[in-house]
Amino acid sequence: MKAWPGVVVQYGDLLDLPHEARPVTLLEGGTPLVPVPGLARELGARGVWIKFEGLNPTGSFKDRGMTVAMTEAVHRGAGTVICASTGNTAASAAAYAARANVRCLVLIPRGKVAAGKLAGAMVHGARVVQIEGSFDEALSLVREVSDRKTVALVNSLNPFRIEGQKTGAFEICDVLGAAPDWIALPVGNAGNITALWMGFKQYHELKGFGLPRILGVQAEGAAPLVDGVPVDCPETIATAIRIGKPARGQQALEAARESGGKIIAVSDNDILEAQRHLASQGVWVEPASAAGVAGATLEVRTGHLDLSGKRLVFICTGHGLKDPNIVTERYSMPETIPARRSVIEGLVEI
């Protein structure tokens, strides 16, 4: 079996990247498209799949864009990369900076980043600092200081991040042999919805595949694209999408509109229920990743979405290990029992 080479090598001819740039890669991409027949039956769909981006090297979809952004940054001589993050970008930037042997500075909102994500940034050697402010304020700051050639901004404002993230659309089409009818995914800073729509349109032009409709989902406490106004103090259990002023918000709205889809908001309870439901079928994702499932379930239940005969792909952006406290804080510790065979046999018979 031929080893997966990473997205820069696999799709290099389709990326707007200097051909002579040497890939900075951790062999990201190639994530599984997991069929979920039980969920398909519940939603009345012809087929449902989960694009499990949590199986990327640092546990989230961010690695797709980071490999391309880091490749370009190193190629043009940047010695430092910088980003603002709610967690996943921080871990990804730190890992790829370590791979490229460049410095990495990460700004995070104080007390608002899940421990699993913060640990990823720290263990790879990034300089991580907390600011007294929101993600949006952190992003504004890093934009201001990244205007030098030697410093590269690696947030999704960087167009090379979008180039890498669009490869998720290529992979979905390559596996299914066509575009699905619907894509559902969480929307935070709006880079992923922008990138995927770009990828589907590119494959449509090159290979004649159809175009999916897009259901973007925000959390009710952080839903500026649904509310129509920025949210100064966004709040949601889904930390990855706790963003009040999406950098690519307008492009996200355009993607939803052009595709014939929509962007909606769901409650934190809906998100946590969707996370539990996915876990019951063997797939553990961080809360934000379950937003797409929560949104589609709500739309079907309220009669706003009919999936009869349709194929739907959920983009699950991050692994559950990214934010395990959500689970551990809601479950009691396992019971303690005597280390005796008879006791274990009694449990087996239950």
C-alpha positions as CSV (number, residue, x, y, z in Angstrom):
1,M,0.0,0.0,0.0
2,K,1.3,3.4,-0.9
3,A,1.8,5.7,2.1
4,W,-0.3,8.9,2.3
5,P,2.1,11.7,1.4
6,G,0.4,14.7,3.1
7,V,-1.8,17.3,1.3
8,V,0.9,19.4,-0.2
9,V,2.3,16.4,-2.2
10,Q,-1.1,14.8,-2.8
11,Y,-2.8,17.9,-4.1
12,G,0.2,20.2,-4.9
13,D,-0.9,20.8,-8.5
14,L,-4.3,22.2,-7.2
15,L,-2.7,24.5,-4.6
16,D,-1.7,28.1,-5.1
17,L,1.8,27.5,-3.7
18,P,5.3,28.0,-5.1
19,H,6.2,24.7,-6.8
20,E,9.8,24.9,-5.6
21,A,8.7,25.2,-1.9
22,R,9.7,22.3,0.2
23,P,6.7,20.8,2.1
24,V,6.7,21.2,5.9
25,T,4.5,18.2,6.6
26,L,3.4,15.8,9.3
27,L,1.5,13.7,6.7
28,E,-1.8,15.4,7.5
29,G,-5.0,14.8,5.6
30,G,-6.2,11.5,4.3
31,T,-8.7,11.4,7.2
32,P,-11.4,8.7,7.1
33,L,-14.9,9.3,5.8
34,V,-16.8,7.2,8.3
35,P,-20.3,5.9,7.4
36,V,-22.9,6.3,10.1
37,P,-25.9,4.2,9.0
38,G,-27.7,4.7,12.3
39,L,-27.6,8.4,11.9
40,A,-28.7,8.1,8.3
41,R,-31.8,6.3,9.4
42,E,-32.6,8.8,12.0
43,L,-32.3,11.7,9.6
44,G,-34.1,9.9,6.8
45,A,-31.1,10.3,4.5
46,R,-29.8,8.0,1.8
47,G,-26.3,8.0,3.4
48,V,-24.5,9.9,6.2
49,W,-20.7,10.1,6.6
50,I,-18.4,11.8,9.1
51,K,-15.3,13.4,7.8
52,F,-13.3,12.8,11.0
53,E,-10.7,15.6,11.0
54,G,-9.8,14.8,14.6
55,L,-7.5,12.1,13.2
56,N,-5.1,14.7,11.8
57,P,-1.6,14.8,13.4
58,T,-2.5,17.4,16.1
59,G,-6.1,16.3,16.4
60,S,-7.9,18.8,14.2
61,F,-8.6,20.1,10.7
62,K,-6.2,23.0,11.3
63,D,-3.3,20.8,10.1
64,R,-4.5,20.9,6.5
65,G,-4.1,24.6,6.3
66,M,-1.1,24.8,8.6
67,T,1.1,22.6,6.4
68,V,0.6,24.9,3.4
69,A,0.9,28.1,5.4
70,M,4.1,26.9,7.1
71,T,5.5,25.7,3.8
72,E,5.0,29.1,2.2
73,A,6.3,31.0,5.3
74,V,9.5,29.0,5.4
75,H,10.0,29.3,1.7
76,R,9.9,33.1,1.9
77,G,12.3,33.2,4.8
78,A,10.0,33.8,7.8
79,G,11.8,32.9,11.1
80,T,8.8,33.4,13.3
81,V,5.1,32.5,13.0
82,I,2.4,34.1,15.1
83,C,-1.3,33.4,15.7
84,A,-4.3,34.0,17.9
85,S,-6.2,31.0,18.9
86,T,-9.0,29.4,20.8
87,G,-6.8,26.2,20.9
88,N,-6.7,24.1,17.8
89,T,-4.7,26.7,15.7
90,A,-2.3,27.0,18.6
91,A,-1.5,23.3,18.8
92,S,-1.2,23.0,15.0
93,A,1.0,26.1,14.6
94,A,3.3,24.9,17.4
95,A,3.7,21.5,15.9
96,Y,4.4,22.6,12.4
97,A,6.7,25.4,13.6
98,A,8.7,22.8,15.6
99,R,8.8,20.6,12.4
100,A,10.2,23.6,10.4
101,N,12.5,24.8,13.3
102,V,11.0,28.3,13.4
103,R,9.8,30.2,16.4
104,C,6.1,30.3,17.3
105,L,4.2,32.9,19.3
106,V,0.6,32.2,20.3
107,L,-1.9,34.6,21.9
108,I,-4.9,33.1,23.6
109,P,-7.8,34.6,25.6
110,R,-7.2,34.1,29.3
111,G,-9.0,31.1,30.7
112,K,-10.9,30.3,27.5
113,V,-8.8,27.5,26.0
114,A,-9.4,23.8,26.7
115,A,-6.5,22.1,28.5
116,G,-5.9,19.5,25.8
117,K,-5.4,22.2,23.2
118,L,-3.2,24.4,25.4
119,A,-1.0,21.4,26.2
120,G,-0.5,20.7,22.6
121,A,0.9,24.2,22.0
122,M,3.1,24.1,25.0
123,V,4.7,20.7,24.5
124,H,5.8,21.6,21.0
125,G,7.7,24.6,22.4
126,A,5.6,27.5,21.4
127,R,5.7,30.7,23.4
128,V,2.1,30.9,24.6
129,V,0.7,34.0,26.3
130,Q,-2.7,34.8,27.6
131,I,-4.3,38.2,27.1
132,E,-6.9,40.1,29.1
133,G,-9.3,40.0,26.3
134,S,-11.2,37.9,23.7
135,F,-10.0,35.9,20.7
136,D,-11.1,38.7,18.5
137,E,-8.8,41.1,20.3
138,A,-6.0,38.7,20.2
139,L,-6.4,38.3,16.4
140,S,-6.4,42.1,16.0
141,L,-3.1,42.3,17.9
142,V,-1.3,39.5,15.9
143,R,-2.4,41.1,12.6
144,E,-0.8,44.4,13.7
145,V,2.6,42.8,14.4
146,S,2.8,40.4,11.5
147,D,3.5,43.0,8.8
148,R,7.2,42.1,8.5
149,K,8.6,39.6,6.0
150,T,10.3,37.6,8.8
151,V,7.0,37.2,10.7
152,A,4.2,35.1,9.3
153,L,0.6,35.2,10.5
154,V,-0.8,31.7,10.3
155,N,-4.4,32.3,11.3
156,S,-7.0,31.6,8.6
157,L,-6.7,35.1,7.4
158,N,-3.6,33.8,5.7
159,P,-4.7,32.7,2.2
160,F,-2.4,29.7,2.3
161,R,-4.3,28.3,5.2
162,I,-7.4,28.3,3.1
163,E,-5.5,26.6,0.2
164,G,-4.7,23.7,2.5
165,Q,-8.1,23.4,4.2
166,K,-9.9,23.2,0.8
167,T,-8.3,19.7,0.3
168,G,-10.9,18.3,2.6
169,A,-13.4,18.8,-0.2
170,F,-11.1,17.1,-2.6
171,E,-10.9,14.0,-0.4
172,I,-14.6,13.8,0.1
173,C,-15.3,13.8,-3.6
174,D,-12.4,11.4,-4.3
175,V,-13.9,8.8,-1.8
176,L,-17.6,9.2,-2.7
177,G,-16.9,9.6,-6.5
178,A,-19.0,12.8,-6.4
179,A,-19.9,15.7,-4.2
180,P,-22.5,14.9,-1.5
181,D,-25.9,16.7,-1.5
182,W,-25.2,18.4,1.8
183,I,-22.2,19.3,4.0
184,A,-22.8,20.3,7.6
185,L,-20.1,21.8,9.7
186,P,-19.4,24.2,12.7
187,V,-18.6,27.8,12.0
188,G,-16.3,29.8,14.2
189,N,-13.8,32.1,12.5
190,A,-15.3,30.9,9.2
191,G,-12.1,29.8,7.5
192,N,-13.2,26.2,7.1
193,I,-16.6,26.8,5.5
194,T,-14.9,29.3,3.1
195,A,-12.1,26.8,2.2
196,L,-14.4,23.8,1.7
197,W,-16.7,25.8,-0.6
198,M,-13.6,26.9,-2.6
199,G,-12.5,23.3,-2.9
200,F,-15.9,22.0,-4.0
201,K,-16.1,24.7,-6.6
202,Q,-12.6,23.9,-7.9
203,Y,-13.4,20.2,-8.3
204,H,-16.7,21.2,-10.0
205,E,-14.7,23.2,-12.6
206,L,-12.0,20.6,-13.1
207,K,-13.9,17.4,-12.9
208,G,-17.5,18.3,-13.4
209,F,-18.6,17.1,-10.0
210,G,-21.8,18.7,-8.6
211,L,-21.9,21.2,-5.7
212,P,-23.2,20.4,-2.2
213,R,-25.4,22.7,-0.2
214,I,-23.8,23.9,3.0
215,L,-25.3,24.0,6.5
216,G,-23.1,26.1,8.7
217,V,-23.8,25.9,12.4
218,Q,-22.9,28.4,15.2
219,A,-23.5,28.2,18.9
220,E,-26.3,30.4,20.1
221,G,-24.0,32.3,22.5
222,A,-21.5,33.0,19.6
223,A,-23.7,33.5,16.5
224,P,-22.7,36.7,14.9
225,L,-23.5,35.4,11.4
226,V,-27.0,34.4,12.4
227,D,-27.7,37.5,14.6
228,G,-26.2,39.8,12.0
229,V,-24.1,41.7,14.4
230,P,-20.7,41.1,16.1
231,V,-20.8,39.5,19.6
232,D,-18.6,41.3,22.0
233,C,-18.5,38.6,24.7
234,P,-19.2,35.3,23.0
235,E,-20.0,32.4,25.3
236,T,-20.5,28.7,24.5
237,I,-19.3,25.3,25.8
238,A,-17.9,24.8,22.3
239,T,-14.7,26.7,22.8
240,A,-13.4,26.1,19.2
241,I,-16.3,28.3,17.9
242,R,-16.4,30.9,20.7
243,I,-15.7,33.7,18.3
244,G,-17.8,36.9,18.1
245,K,-16.2,38.6,15.0
246,P,-15.4,35.9,12.4
247,A,-12.5,37.0,10.2
248,R,-14.0,35.4,7.1
249,G,-17.6,36.0,8.1
250,Q,-18.7,37.6,4.9
251,Q,-17.2,34.8,2.8
252,A,-19.0,32.2,5.0
253,L,-22.3,33.9,4.3
254,E,-21.5,34.0,0.6
255,A,-20.6,30.3,0.6
256,A,-23.9,29.4,2.3
257,R,-25.9,31.6,-0.1
258,E,-24.1,30.4,-3.2
259,S,-24.6,26.8,-2.3
260,G,-28.3,27.2,-1.6
261,G,-27.7,26.4,2.1
262,K,-27.8,28.4,5.3
263,I,-26.1,29.2,8.6
264,I,-28.1,28.6,11.8
265,A,-27.5,28.5,15.5
266,V,-28.0,25.8,18.1
267,S,-28.0,25.7,21.9
268,D,-25.1,24.3,23.9
269,N,-27.5,21.5,25.1
270,D,-28.1,20.5,21.5
271,I,-24.3,20.5,20.9
272,L,-23.6,18.3,23.9
273,E,-26.5,15.9,23.0
274,A,-25.0,15.6,19.5
275,Q,-21.6,14.9,21.0
276,R,-23.0,12.1,23.2
277,H,-24.9,10.7,20.3
278,L,-21.9,10.5,18.0
279,A,-19.9,8.9,20.9
280,S,-22.6,6.3,21.2
281,Q,-21.8,5.3,17.6
282,G,-18.1,5.1,18.2
283,V,-16.9,8.6,17.2
284,W,-15.7,11.0,19.9
285,V,-15.4,14.6,18.9
286,E,-14.9,17.8,20.8
287,P,-18.1,19.8,21.4
288,A,-17.7,22.3,18.5
289,S,-17.3,19.4,16.1
290,A,-20.7,18.1,17.0
291,A,-22.4,21.4,16.0
292,G,-23.0,20.3,12.5
293,V,-24.9,17.1,13.7
294,A,-26.8,19.2,16.2
295,G,-27.8,21.7,13.4
296,A,-28.9,19.0,10.9
297,T,-30.9,17.2,13.6
298,L,-32.7,20.3,14.6
299,E,-33.5,21.3,11.0
300,V,-34.9,17.8,10.2
301,R,-36.9,17.7,13.4
302,T,-38.5,21.1,12.8
303,G,-39.2,20.3,9.1
304,H,-36.8,22.8,7.7
305,L,-34.6,20.1,6.0
306,D,-35.6,17.1,4.0
307,L,-32.8,14.6,3.5
308,S,-34.9,11.9,1.7
309,G,-32.6,10.3,-0.9
310,K,-29.8,12.7,0.0
311,R,-26.2,12.1,0.9
312,L,-24.8,14.2,3.8
313,V,-21.3,14.6,5.1
314,F,-20.6,16.0,8.6
315,I,-17.3,17.8,9.0
316,C,-16.1,16.8,12.5
317,T,-13.3,19.2,13.0
318,G,-11.5,18.0,16.2
319,H,-11.0,14.9,18.4
320,G,-12.8,14.5,21.7
321,L,-9.4,14.4,23.5
322,K,-9.0,18.1,22.6
323,D,-11.5,18.9,25.3
324,P,-11.9,15.9,27.7
325,N,-13.0,18.1,30.7
326,I,-16.4,18.4,29.0
327,V,-16.9,14.7,29.7
328,T,-15.0,14.2,32.9
329,E,-16.8,17.1,34.6
330,R,-20.2,15.6,33.8
331,Y,-19.6,12.0,34.8
332,S,-18.8,10.5,38.2
333,M,-15.6,8.6,38.7
334,P,-15.7,4.9,37.9
335,E,-16.7,2.8,40.9
336,T,-14.1,0.9,42.9
337,I,-14.5,-2.9,43.4
338,P,-12.5,-5.7,45.0
339,A,-9.9,-7.4,42.8
340,R,-11.7,-10.8,42.9
341,R,-12.8,-13.0,40.1
342,S,-16.2,-13.6,41.5
343,V,-16.9,-9.9,41.5
344,I,-15.8,-9.5,37.9
345,E,-17.9,-12.6,36.9
346,G,-20.9,-10.9,38.5
347,L,-20.4,-7.9,36.4
348,V,-20.1,-9.9,33.2
349,E,-23.5,-11.5,33.9
350,I,-25.2,-8.2,34.4
